[in-house]
Amino acid sequence: MGMMRFDLGSVDIAENHAHWEQAFLTNYDGAAFPGRVEIHGQELQYIRQCSDSGKLNIPWPVKGFGHPILRTCSILERDTPYVLAVELARGQLCEVREQHATWSQAGMIIPEQYDQLQKQAYKDFLSACFRQDDSAQATERANIALENICRAEDILANSYIEQRMHVRRQRASHLPAMFGCDLGPASLSEIPDNYCEAFSATSVSLDWKSIESSEGEYDWERYDQQVEWAIKNKLLIKGGPLLSFHNEGLPDWLANWKHDILNLQSFLSDYVETVVSRYTGKIRIWEVGARMNTGGLFGYTEENILAMTARIIDVAHQVDEDGQIFIRVDRPWGDYQSKGKHRLTPWHVADALLRSGTGLSGINLELAIGYEPGRHDARRLLRFSKLLDTWGSFGVPLHVTIACPSASQKDPLASLATKVDNQQWKSEWTEQAQCDWMKKFLPMLLAKQPVAGIFWSHLSDAQPHRFPHAGLMKSSDQPKAIIDQIISISRAN
């Protein structure tokens, strides 16, 4: 049994206990160790089976920046508790300096203001280090250092975005990535008139539960209309996800076959073949499967689900040889491994499918921002940059699907029971906060060469959807402020 011990600086700060239960420890390649968090007074303990060194990832309050997930350097177990705020400041300072060095060597011009803030943060960090005999004082100084580090990170990241976008604009006069939204079950009358001003693409979900709610009885009308509308408006169309590998993602009648994996796989393959055949030539991008890395469909092993996913990719590729075949990976940071239920990281899942030779063309990363617990995908801007670089190293196009809330009350039409976390962002989640998040993070997605498509998770909160309050519309005649924000960003780029 291994245990990492951290001094929180005071008993009062333990009010954030609910957030700290989401802490996890990662090894050198980012994989999370299974473990759990316990808090005793002002000491936080991370308990796990092994005793290897690792980096603690934890939501930490930073003045003016909410509760972003910060990370320590790689540390060893020891009897004396680490002062957590000091180690977080050390980790963040190392990350920002490493990124600065990487981008400088690549020829990026570094703003003078970054250097000033980084030097001040380093002084504050040293001051905290020399006060570790008094953990309360050390925590106070380290928190000041973290504020300056976060400001320095933003300046560095925004400078990178500006310089990268300048290069990408020189290569193309339009947005460097397709931009769209999942229409879900929306009727044509519910699609806002200014949709085509905001987006160049659309996603037609082709949800199996809606199409074949009873075995052998198909209802294509809604999706036929959406596809024809998109073609008429000259929008690029992504179809799917056709299958979602969690128990609520498939038709209810399919549960009768859950103990017969061969027949179940045959049903999955038949549906994929049917839907791809129907829209071949109209839909050129197919997202055949989603959440195979976290879903746990019917309690199958990860190897079972990988085999089924590889099979449906092969089926789709055989039916539409010219189509692009994507899969969707949720929680791409891999933090879900800390619960001990998954052996494979999301990178291992994607790598195995790419190596299978079945025709996988690209990967869609699903990022859910602003939710708790266990769906804490919010990170600092530089961490988003590194995530995209990591997934871009596979050498295939990336799509990114985003969900971000505009309110915090209960959402009766959301299928996920997860709640909105009002402490995660620098303010409560409102329509304006949703716009602010989009304005800050969308440019980073556009600046990354591997990112070929960006999709919003769903159109309207008035229709059944997955993530609470993440739609672009309150109802068919009540658009949210974010649509105008998206139009503004699209025009500016």
KOLKOLMI-877962 format. One record per residue (C-alpha): residue number from 1; residue in three letters; x, y, z. Coordinates in nm, 4 decimals, always signed. Layout:
nr|rest|east|north|up
NUM|ALA|X|Y|Z
...
//
This chain:
nr|rest|east|north|up
1|MET|+0.0000|+0.0000|+0.0000
2|GLY|+0.1389|+0.3408|-0.0999
3|MET|+0.0418|+0.6825|+0.0319
4|MET|+0.1268|+1.0392|-0.0692
5|ARG|+0.0792|+1.2989|+0.2077
6|PHE|+0.0101|+1.6692|+0.1533
7|ASP|-0.0301|+1.9606|+0.3960
8|LEU|-0.3206|+2.1854|+0.2881
9|GLY|-0.1948|+2.4841|+0.4878
10|SER|-0.4951|+2.5131|+0.7187
11|VAL|-0.8011|+2.3223|+0.8355
12|ASP|-1.0317|+2.5914|+0.6905
13|ILE|-0.9255|+2.5215|+0.3329
14|ALA|-1.0672|+2.1698|+0.3637
15|GLU|-1.4063|+2.3240|+0.2694
16|ASN|-1.3084|+2.2267|-0.0869
17|HIS|-1.3195|+1.8608|+0.0130
18|ALA|-1.5829|+1.7741|-0.2497
19|HIS|-1.3528|+1.8962|-0.5247
20|TRP|-1.0477|+1.7217|-0.3862
21|GLU|-1.2132|+1.3819|-0.4087
22|GLN|-1.1516|+1.4239|-0.7837
23|ALA|-0.7733|+1.4360|-0.7338
24|PHE|-0.5692|+1.1694|-0.9082
25|LEU|-0.2055|+1.0696|-0.9452
26|THR|-0.0394|+1.0173|-1.2846
27|ASN|+0.2858|+0.8521|-1.3884
28|TYR|+0.5477|+0.9812|-1.6337
29|ASP|+0.3306|+0.9153|-1.9442
30|GLY|+0.0075|+1.0602|-1.8022
31|ALA|-0.1664|+0.7339|-1.7061
32|ALA|-0.3596|+0.7616|-1.3784
33|PHE|-0.2901|+0.5345|-1.0809
34|PRO|-0.6022|+0.3794|-0.9215
35|GLY|-0.6420|+0.5356|-0.5790
36|ARG|-0.8567|+0.7363|-0.3409
37|VAL|-0.8362|+1.0626|-0.1461
38|GLU|-0.8754|+1.0949|+0.2305
39|ILE|-0.8581|+1.4196|+0.4297
40|HIS|-0.7622|+1.4227|+0.7976
41|GLY|-0.7609|+1.7719|+0.9451
42|GLN|-0.5383|+1.9742|+0.7158
43|GLU|-0.3655|+1.6706|+0.5662
44|LEU|-0.4693|+1.5250|+0.2309
45|GLN|-0.3690|+1.1640|+0.1676
46|TYR|-0.3680|+0.9899|-0.1697
47|ILE|-0.3800|+0.6137|-0.1089
48|ARG|-0.2993|+0.3537|-0.3773
49|GLN|-0.1643|+0.0017|-0.4218
50|CYS|+0.1830|+0.0908|-0.5518
51|SER|+0.4499|+0.3310|-0.4223
52|ASP|+0.5878|+0.4678|-0.7497
53|SER|+0.6615|+0.8377|-0.7905
54|GLY|+0.3924|+1.0432|-0.9629
55|LYS|+0.2288|+1.3796|-1.0237
56|LEU|-0.0748|+1.4828|-0.8208
57|ASN|-0.3530|+1.6422|-1.0297
58|ILE|-0.6069|+1.8325|-0.8225
59|PRO|-0.8695|+2.1107|-0.8586
60|TRP|-0.7133|+2.3990|-0.6658
61|PRO|-0.8604|+2.7454|-0.5953
62|VAL|-0.6656|+3.0212|-0.7722
63|LYS|-0.7886|+3.3770|-0.7210
64|GLY|-0.9500|+3.5033|-1.0409
65|PHE|-0.9239|+3.1636|-1.2157
66|GLY|-1.1751|+2.9391|-1.0368
67|HIS|-1.0694|+2.5817|-0.9515
68|PRO|-0.8588|+2.4628|-1.2469
69|ILE|-0.6901|+2.1243|-1.2264
70|LEU|-0.3251|+2.1909|-1.1438
71|ARG|-0.0415|+1.9409|-1.1312
72|THR|+0.2701|+1.8931|-0.9203
73|CYS|+0.6078|+1.7784|-1.0497
74|SER|+0.6838|+1.4078|-1.0155
75|ILE|+0.7373|+1.3432|-0.6452
76|LEU|+0.8316|+1.0498|-0.4236
77|GLU|+0.6491|+0.9176|-0.1200
78|ARG|+0.7957|+1.0401|+0.2099
79|ASP|+0.7005|+1.0512|+0.5764
80|THR|+0.6892|+1.4325|+0.5961
81|PRO|+0.3857|+1.5794|+0.4160
82|TYR|+0.4499|+1.8014|+0.1160
83|VAL|+0.3029|+2.1525|+0.1341
84|LEU|+0.0546|+2.1063|-0.1478
85|ALA|+0.0315|+2.4672|-0.2701
86|VAL|+0.4128|+2.4859|-0.2936
87|GLU|+0.4315|+2.1663|-0.4973
88|LEU|+0.1536|+2.2867|-0.7279
89|ALA|+0.3388|+2.6134|-0.7827
90|ARG|+0.6564|+2.4178|-0.8556
91|GLY|+0.4730|+2.1955|-1.1051
92|GLN|+0.2976|+2.4809|-1.2845
93|LEU|+0.6162|+2.6870|-1.2999
94|CYS|+0.8031|+2.3947|-1.4571
95|GLU|+0.5229|+2.3429|-1.7120
96|VAL|+0.5076|+2.7043|-1.8237
97|ARG|+0.8872|+2.7307|-1.8479
98|GLU|+0.9084|+2.4079|-2.0457
99|GLN|+0.6419|+2.5303|-2.2886
100|HIS|+0.8150|+2.8673|-2.3183
101|ALA|+1.1412|+2.6932|-2.4102
102|THR|+0.9702|+2.4692|-2.6669
103|TRP|+0.7919|+2.7555|-2.8416
104|SER|+1.0993|+2.9816|-2.8264
105|GLN|+1.3088|+2.7177|-3.0017
106|ALA|+1.0364|+2.6906|-3.2664
107|GLY|+1.0771|+3.0622|-3.3416
108|MET|+0.7867|+3.2095|-3.1449
109|ILE|+0.8227|+3.5707|-3.0296
110|ILE|+0.7746|+3.5828|-2.6507
111|PRO|+0.5971|+3.8912|-2.5042
112|GLU|+0.7945|+4.0953|-2.2521
113|GLN|+0.5001|+4.0881|-2.0112
114|TYR|+0.5308|+3.7085|-1.9884
115|ASP|+0.8923|+3.7356|-1.8724
116|GLN|+0.7994|+3.9881|-1.6046
117|LEU|+0.5156|+3.7773|-1.4635
118|GLN|+0.7168|+3.4555|-1.4786
119|LYS|+1.0062|+3.6150|-1.2874
120|GLN|+0.7702|+3.7528|-1.0241
121|ALA|+0.6035|+3.4121|-0.9916
122|TYR|+0.9456|+3.2531|-0.9413
123|LYS|+1.0275|+3.5014|-0.6622
124|ASP|+0.6953|+3.4256|-0.4929
125|PHE|+0.7626|+3.0525|-0.5291
126|LEU|+1.1078|+3.0865|-0.3682
127|SER|+0.9540|+3.2861|-0.0854
128|ALA|+0.7031|+3.0047|-0.0305
129|CYS|+0.9797|+2.7416|-0.0344
130|PHE|+1.1714|+2.9194|+0.2436
131|ARG|+0.8566|+2.9341|+0.4601
132|GLN|+0.7661|+2.5641|+0.4562
133|ASP|+0.8264|+2.5322|+0.8303
134|ASP|+0.5033|+2.7323|+0.8570
135|SER|+0.2697|+2.5635|+0.6078
136|ALA|+0.0058|+2.8400|+0.6372
137|GLN|+0.2522|+3.1118|+0.5334
138|ALA|+0.4042|+2.8907|+0.2623
139|THR|+0.0573|+2.8195|+0.1212
140|GLU|-0.0282|+3.1902|+0.1173
141|ARG|+0.2890|+3.2780|-0.0781
142|ALA|+0.2498|+2.9808|-0.3122
143|ASN|-0.1079|+3.0851|-0.3932
144|ILE|+0.0201|+3.4301|-0.4929
145|ALA|+0.2777|+3.2580|-0.7143
146|LEU|+0.0019|+3.0494|-0.8745
147|GLU|-0.1958|+3.3640|-0.9618
148|ASN|+0.1045|+3.5080|-1.1464
149|ILE|+0.1808|+3.1754|-1.3118
150|CYS|-0.1758|+3.1548|-1.4450
151|ARG|-0.1507|+3.5111|-1.5787
152|ALA|+0.1835|+3.4305|-1.7412
153|GLU|+0.0352|+3.1137|-1.8936
154|ASP|-0.2501|+3.3104|-2.0490
155|ILE|-0.0138|+3.5660|-2.2021
156|LEU|+0.2112|+3.2927|-2.3423
157|ALA|-0.0792|+3.0864|-2.4775
158|ASN|-0.2583|+3.3851|-2.6322
159|SER|+0.0632|+3.4961|-2.8000
160|TYR|+0.1033|+3.1464|-2.9431
161|ILE|-0.2561|+3.1531|-3.0726
162|GLU|-0.2093|+3.4931|-3.2352
163|GLN|+0.1111|+3.3900|-3.4122
164|ARG|-0.0197|+3.0497|-3.5191
165|MET|-0.3440|+3.1960|-3.6534
166|HIS|-0.1441|+3.4505|-3.8540
167|VAL|+0.0341|+3.1594|-4.0250
168|ARG|-0.2891|+2.9650|-4.0825
169|ARG|-0.4667|+3.2705|-4.2306
170|GLN|-0.1861|+3.3099|-4.4810
171|ARG|-0.2491|+2.9549|-4.6001
172|ALA|-0.6287|+2.9814|-4.6275
173|SER|-0.8835|+3.2631|-4.6361
174|HIS|-1.1466|+3.0645|-4.4448
175|LEU|-1.1593|+2.9004|-4.1025
176|PRO|-0.8848|+2.6349|-4.0821
177|ALA|-1.1289|+2.3801|-3.9332
178|MET|-1.4906|+2.2957|-4.0059
179|PHE|-1.7230|+2.4242|-3.7358
180|GLY|-2.0599|+2.2655|-3.6643
181|CYS|-2.3217|+2.1586|-3.4121
182|ASP|-2.5056|+1.8331|-3.3455
183|LEU|-2.8697|+1.8876|-3.4430
184|GLY|-2.9907|+1.6024|-3.2226
185|PRO|-3.3649|+1.5334|-3.2701
186|ALA|-3.4400|+1.8953|-3.3717
187|SER|-3.6960|+1.9536|-3.6458
188|LEU|-3.6103|+2.1928|-3.9288
189|SER|-3.8327|+2.4620|-3.7755
190|GLU|-3.6189|+2.4527|-3.4588
191|ILE|-3.2914|+2.5254|-3.6405
192|PRO|-3.2132|+2.8991|-3.6050
193|ASP|-3.2123|+3.1102|-3.9213
194|ASN|-2.8535|+3.2241|-3.8571
195|TYR|-2.7150|+2.8693|-3.8219
196|CYS|-2.5241|+2.8959|-4.1507
197|GLU|-2.3696|+3.2262|-4.0413
198|ALA|-2.2213|+3.0533|-3.7374
199|PHE|-2.1319|+2.7128|-3.8825
200|SER|-1.9868|+2.5570|-4.1958
201|ALA|-2.0817|+2.2009|-4.0980
202|THR|-2.3415|+2.0050|-3.9073
203|SER|-2.3626|+1.6760|-3.7221
204|VAL|-2.6602|+1.4445|-3.7787
205|SER|-2.6624|+1.2030|-3.4860
206|LEU|-2.8555|+0.9134|-3.6495
207|ASP|-2.9356|+0.7887|-3.3007
208|TRP|-3.0180|+0.4185|-3.3111
209|LYS|-3.2604|+0.4430|-3.0174
210|SER|-3.4689|+0.6975|-3.2107
211|ILE|-3.4468|+0.5247|-3.5489
212|GLU|-3.5217|+0.1670|-3.4341
213|SER|-3.6899|+0.1937|-3.0960
214|SER|-3.8648|-0.1364|-3.1736
215|GLU|-3.6734|-0.4186|-3.3381
216|GLY|-3.7119|-0.4139|-3.7169
217|GLU|-3.9168|-0.0901|-3.7270
218|TYR|-3.7221|+0.2063|-3.8672
219|ASP|-3.8110|+0.5748|-3.8591
220|TRP|-3.5747|+0.7821|-4.0764
221|GLU|-3.7956|+1.0858|-4.1392
222|ARG|-3.6353|+1.3352|-3.8995
223|TYR|-3.2807|+1.2516|-4.0053
224|ASP|-3.3665|+1.2423|-4.3773
225|GLN|-3.4961|+1.5977|-4.3405
226|GLN|-3.1823|+1.7118|-4.1569
227|VAL|-2.9523|+1.5621|-4.4216
228|GLU|-3.1457|+1.7211|-4.7093
229|TRP|-3.1500|+2.0570|-4.5266
230|ALA|-2.7734|+2.0412|-4.4766
231|ILE|-2.7120|+1.9534|-4.8425
232|LYS|-2.9395|+2.2378|-4.9541
233|ASN|-2.7407|+2.4812|-4.7373
234|LYS|-2.4050|+2.3432|-4.8596
235|LEU|-2.2943|+2.2310|-4.5140
236|LEU|-2.0408|+1.9551|-4.4543
237|ILE|-2.2164|+1.6657|-4.2800
238|LYS|-2.0839|+1.4354|-4.0089
239|GLY|-2.3019|+1.1354|-3.9334
240|GLY|-2.3061|+0.9857|-3.5856
241|PRO|-2.2074|+0.8687|-3.3404
242|LEU|-2.3918|+0.5686|-3.4800
243|LEU|-2.3236|+0.3588|-3.1696
244|SER|-2.2475|+0.4617|-2.8128
245|PHE|-2.0842|+0.1983|-2.5939
246|HIS|-2.2685|+0.2633|-2.2700
247|ASN|-2.5846|+0.0892|-2.1541
248|GLU|-2.8177|+0.3826|-2.2285
249|GLY|-2.6680|+0.4418|-2.5728
250|LEU|-2.8354|+0.1520|-2.7551
251|PRO|-3.2014|+0.0519|-2.8122
252|ASP|-3.3622|-0.1061|-2.5068
253|TRP|-3.4564|-0.4241|-2.6950
254|LEU|-3.0884|-0.4982|-2.7563
255|ALA|-3.0438|-0.5839|-2.3872
256|ASN|-3.2070|-0.9206|-2.4636
257|TRP|-2.8871|-1.0137|-2.6485
258|LYS|-2.6318|-0.8892|-2.3972
259|HIS|-2.5321|-1.2445|-2.2974
260|ASP|-2.4738|-1.3430|-2.6620
261|ILE|-2.1836|-1.1250|-2.7700
262|LEU|-2.1579|-1.2757|-3.1205
263|ASN|-2.5219|-1.2081|-3.2048
264|LEU|-2.4981|-0.8648|-3.0427
265|GLN|-2.1996|-0.7799|-3.2621
266|SER|-2.4010|-0.8933|-3.5632
267|PHE|-2.6825|-0.6504|-3.4704
268|LEU|-2.4331|-0.3644|-3.4314
269|SER|-2.2722|-0.4404|-3.7670
270|ASP|-2.6099|-0.4685|-3.9429
271|TYR|-2.7183|-0.1275|-3.8134
272|VAL|-2.3936|+0.0389|-3.9200
273|GLU|-2.4191|-0.1218|-4.2642
274|THR|-2.7831|-0.0113|-4.2989
275|VAL|-2.7320|+0.3526|-4.2029
276|VAL|-2.4070|+0.4005|-4.3968
277|SER|-2.5638|+0.2435|-4.7074
278|ARG|-2.8635|+0.4759|-4.6801
279|TYR|-2.6589|+0.7974|-4.6736
280|THR|-2.3497|+0.7055|-4.8762
281|GLY|-2.2690|+0.9940|-5.1100
282|LYS|-2.4539|+1.2434|-4.8886
283|ILE|-2.2579|+1.1982|-4.5671
284|ARG|-1.8819|+1.1726|-4.6134
285|ILE|-1.7682|+1.1722|-4.2487
286|TRP|-1.8858|+0.8865|-4.0275
287|GLU|-1.8447|+0.8745|-3.6525
288|VAL|-1.9231|+0.5094|-3.6004
289|GLY|-1.8638|+0.4686|-3.2274
290|ALA|-1.8429|+0.6745|-2.9099
291|ARG|-1.7191|+0.6268|-2.5528
292|MET|-1.5715|+0.2832|-2.6097
293|ASN|-1.2907|+0.3814|-2.3713
294|THR|-1.5232|+0.4523|-2.0740
295|GLY|-1.8652|+0.3025|-2.1534
296|GLY|-1.8480|-0.0483|-2.0102
297|LEU|-2.1362|-0.1722|-2.2269
298|PHE|-2.3212|-0.4621|-2.0562
299|GLY|-2.0156|-0.5257|-1.8381
300|TYR|-1.8011|-0.6416|-2.1311
301|THR|-1.4247|-0.6328|-2.1032
302|GLU|-1.2226|-0.3591|-2.2686
303|GLU|-1.0917|-0.6192|-2.5160
304|ASN|-1.4504|-0.7178|-2.6090
305|ILE|-1.5474|-0.3582|-2.6775
306|LEU|-1.2282|-0.2944|-2.8745
307|ALA|-1.3047|-0.5961|-3.0926
308|MET|-1.6632|-0.4778|-3.1553
309|THR|-1.5417|-0.1271|-3.2370
310|ALA|-1.2831|-0.2582|-3.4822
311|ARG|-1.5554|-0.4659|-3.6480
312|ILE|-1.7958|-0.1743|-3.7017
313|ILE|-1.5120|+0.0451|-3.8339
314|ASP|-1.4353|-0.2285|-4.0874
315|VAL|-1.8040|-0.2581|-4.1858
316|ALA|-1.8411|+0.1168|-4.2387
317|HIS|-1.5202|+0.1291|-4.4424
318|GLN|-1.6330|-0.1575|-4.6642
319|VAL|-1.9703|+0.0051|-4.7343
320|ASP|-1.8288|+0.3541|-4.7980
321|GLU|-1.4680|+0.3192|-4.9087
322|ASP|-1.4388|+0.6931|-4.9792
323|GLY|-1.5850|+0.8021|-4.6461
324|GLN|-1.3833|+0.9198|-4.3481
325|ILE|-1.4325|+0.6975|-4.0431
326|PHE|-1.3987|+0.8506|-3.6943
327|ILE|-1.4448|+0.7302|-3.3366
328|ARG|-1.5264|+0.9485|-3.0358
329|VAL|-1.3096|+0.9349|-2.7235
330|ASP|-1.4558|+1.0929|-2.4106
331|ARG|-1.2548|+1.2116|-2.1100
332|PRO|-0.9357|+1.2164|-2.3208
333|TRP|-0.7162|+1.3140|-2.0232
334|GLY|-0.7565|+0.9569|-1.8937
335|ASP|-0.8392|+1.0603|-1.5355
336|TYR|-1.1170|+0.7992|-1.5172
337|GLN|-0.8487|+0.5329|-1.4656
338|SER|-0.8048|+0.6547|-1.1082
339|LYS|-1.1273|+0.4703|-1.0162
340|GLY|-0.9588|+0.1382|-1.0946
341|LYS|-1.2232|+0.0156|-1.3409
342|HIS|-1.0221|+0.0612|-1.6613
343|ARG|-0.6869|-0.0882|-1.7512
344|LEU|-0.6406|+0.0871|-2.0866
345|THR|-0.5706|+0.4578|-2.1246
346|PRO|-0.7641|+0.6458|-2.3952
347|TRP|-0.4378|+0.6607|-2.5924
348|HIS|-0.4040|+0.2822|-2.5818
349|VAL|-0.7614|+0.2435|-2.7105
350|ALA|-0.7062|+0.4823|-3.0010
351|ASP|-0.3659|+0.3341|-3.0823
352|ALA|-0.5027|-0.0199|-3.0917
353|LEU|-0.7822|+0.0791|-3.3302
354|LEU|-0.5498|+0.2750|-3.5568
355|ARG|-0.3109|-0.0213|-3.5736
356|SER|-0.5930|-0.2658|-3.6471
357|GLY|-0.5895|-0.1696|-4.0154
358|THR|-0.9687|-0.1499|-4.0352
359|GLY|-0.9826|+0.1940|-4.1976
360|LEU|-1.0024|+0.4386|-3.9046
361|SER|-0.9435|+0.7906|-4.0441
362|GLY|-0.9553|+1.0155|-3.7372
363|ILE|-1.0433|+1.0726|-3.3715
364|ASN|-1.3069|+1.2941|-3.2109
365|LEU|-1.2244|+1.4151|-2.8578
366|GLU|-1.5263|+1.4875|-2.6385
367|LEU|-1.4591|+1.7622|-2.3828
368|ALA|-1.7224|+1.8334|-2.1170
369|ILE|-1.6404|+2.1554|-1.9340
370|GLY|-1.8010|+2.2686|-1.6091
371|TYR|-1.9439|+1.9449|-1.4691
372|GLU|-1.8935|+1.7390|-1.1525
373|PRO|-1.8050|+1.4875|-1.0284
374|GLY|-1.5886|+1.2744|-1.2544
375|ARG|-1.6363|+1.4944|-1.5620
376|HIS|-1.3876|+1.7639|-1.4761
377|ASP|-1.2391|+1.8239|-1.8217
378|ALA|-1.1469|+2.1868|-1.7455
379|ARG|-0.7770|+2.2595|-1.7676
380|ARG|-0.5605|+2.5645|-1.8159
381|LEU|-0.5083|+2.6866|-2.1729
382|LEU|-0.1555|+2.5444|-2.1949
383|ARG|-0.2782|+2.2021|-2.0838
384|PHE|-0.5366|+2.2116|-2.3627
385|SER|-0.2548|+2.2898|-2.6027
386|LYS|-0.0532|+1.9916|-2.4792
387|LEU|-0.3563|+1.7620|-2.4971
388|LEU|-0.4107|+1.8507|-2.8631
389|ASP|-0.0405|+1.8066|-2.9364
390|THR|-0.0448|+1.4636|-2.7703
391|TRP|-0.3454|+1.3403|-2.9670
392|GLY|-0.2132|+1.5080|-3.2815
393|SER|+0.0959|+1.2878|-3.2604
394|PHE|-0.1133|+0.9962|-3.3948
395|GLY|-0.0915|+1.1696|-3.7322
396|VAL|-0.4647|+1.1553|-3.8118
397|PRO|-0.7202|+1.4409|-3.8253
398|LEU|-0.8758|+1.5419|-3.4936
399|HIS|-1.2291|+1.6579|-3.4285
400|VAL|-1.3243|+1.8137|-3.0939
401|THR|-1.6783|+1.8012|-2.9519
402|ILE|-1.7464|+2.0555|-2.6778
403|ALA|-2.0117|+2.0730|-2.4047
404|CYS|-2.0185|+2.3740|-2.1736
405|PRO|-2.3150|+2.4849|-1.9553
406|SER|-2.4998|+2.8161|-1.9543
407|ALA|-2.6831|+2.7613|-1.6226
408|SER|-2.6420|+2.5555|-1.3071
409|GLN|-2.9925|+2.4440|-1.2036
410|LYS|-3.1206|+2.0911|-1.2690
411|ASP|-3.1801|+2.0117|-1.6363
412|PRO|-3.4780|+1.7707|-1.6696
413|LEU|-3.3988|+1.6749|-2.0313
414|ALA|-3.0317|+1.5885|-1.9734
415|SER|-2.9591|+1.2142|-1.9766
416|LEU|-2.6459|+1.2486|-1.7604
417|ALA|-2.7041|+1.2827|-1.3875
418|THR|-2.3871|+1.4905|-1.3485
419|LYS|-2.4290|+1.8369|-1.1966
420|VAL|-2.2912|+2.1686|-1.3125
421|ASP|-1.9903|+2.2812|-1.1074
422|ASN|-2.0082|+2.6546|-1.0387
423|GLN|-1.6595|+2.6748|-0.8877
424|GLN|-1.4731|+2.5314|-1.1840
425|TRP|-1.4701|+2.8476|-1.3979
426|LYS|-1.3791|+3.1966|-1.2744
427|SER|-1.7498|+3.2787|-1.2303
428|GLU|-2.0847|+3.0996|-1.2045
429|TRP|-2.2008|+2.9302|-1.5231
430|THR|-2.4331|+3.1663|-1.7082
431|GLU|-2.4875|+3.2451|-2.0752
432|GLN|-2.2129|+3.5063|-2.0476
433|ALA|-1.9742|+3.2615|-1.8793
434|GLN|-2.0426|+3.0102|-2.1576
435|CYS|-1.9518|+3.2839|-2.4107
436|ASP|-1.6386|+3.3784|-2.2152
437|TRP|-1.5162|+3.0199|-2.2085
438|MET|-1.5765|+2.9812|-2.5813
439|LYS|-1.4025|+3.3100|-2.6607
440|LYS|-1.0944|+3.2027|-2.4640
441|PHE|-1.0559|+2.8403|-2.5717
442|LEU|-1.1938|+2.8183|-2.9263
443|PRO|-0.8972|+3.0098|-3.0757
444|MET|-0.6576|+2.7490|-2.9326
445|LEU|-0.8488|+2.4735|-3.1137
446|LEU|-0.8400|+2.6724|-3.4372
447|ALA|-0.4657|+2.7324|-3.4008
448|LYS|-0.3785|+2.3612|-3.3904
449|GLN|-0.2868|+2.2030|-3.7237
450|PRO|-0.4282|+1.8529|-3.6466
451|VAL|-0.7741|+1.9926|-3.5559
452|ALA|-0.9894|+1.9503|-3.8668
453|GLY|-1.3334|+1.9890|-3.7080
454|ILE|-1.4984|+2.1478|-3.4032
455|PHE|-1.8544|+2.0544|-3.3026
456|TRP|-2.0848|+2.1792|-3.0277
457|SER|-2.2444|+1.8913|-2.8358
458|HIS|-2.6105|+1.9702|-2.9092
459|LEU|-2.8315|+2.2419|-3.0514
460|SER|-3.1260|+2.2848|-2.8174
461|ASP|-3.1904|+2.2326|-2.4463
462|ALA|-3.5602|+2.1927|-2.5313
463|GLN|-3.4877|+1.8478|-2.6820
464|PRO|-3.3449|+1.5416|-2.5008
465|HIS|-2.9677|+1.5784|-2.4756
466|ARG|-2.6676|+1.4430|-2.2880
467|PHE|-2.5022|+1.7338|-2.1043
468|PRO|-2.7021|+1.9749|-1.8823
469|HIS|-2.7610|+2.3246|-2.0238
470|ALA|-2.4958|+2.2866|-2.2953
471|GLY|-2.7195|+2.3708|-2.5925
472|LEU|-2.6984|+2.6798|-2.8114
473|MET|-3.0753|+2.7333|-2.7804
474|LYS|-3.3074|+2.7432|-2.4818
475|SER|-3.5965|+2.6592|-2.7124
476|SER|-3.6813|+2.6839|-3.0819
477|ASP|-3.7294|+3.0611|-3.0575
478|GLN|-3.4828|+3.1442|-2.7765
479|PRO|-3.1198|+3.1400|-2.8914
480|LYS|-2.8475|+3.1879|-2.6322
481|ALA|-2.5856|+3.4603|-2.6505
482|ILE|-2.3224|+3.2079|-2.7569
483|ILE|-2.4585|+3.1885|-3.1128
484|ASP|-2.3746|+3.5561|-3.1709
485|GLN|-2.0352|+3.4909|-3.0091
486|ILE|-1.9665|+3.2060|-3.2511
487|ILE|-2.0697|+3.4212|-3.5489
488|SER|-1.8345|+3.6935|-3.4290
489|ILE|-1.5421|+3.4503|-3.3985
490|SER|-1.6182|+3.2948|-3.7384
491|ARG|-1.6183|+3.6340|-3.9081
492|ALA|-1.3001|+3.7431|-3.7331
493|ASN|-1.1158|+3.4368|-3.8627
//
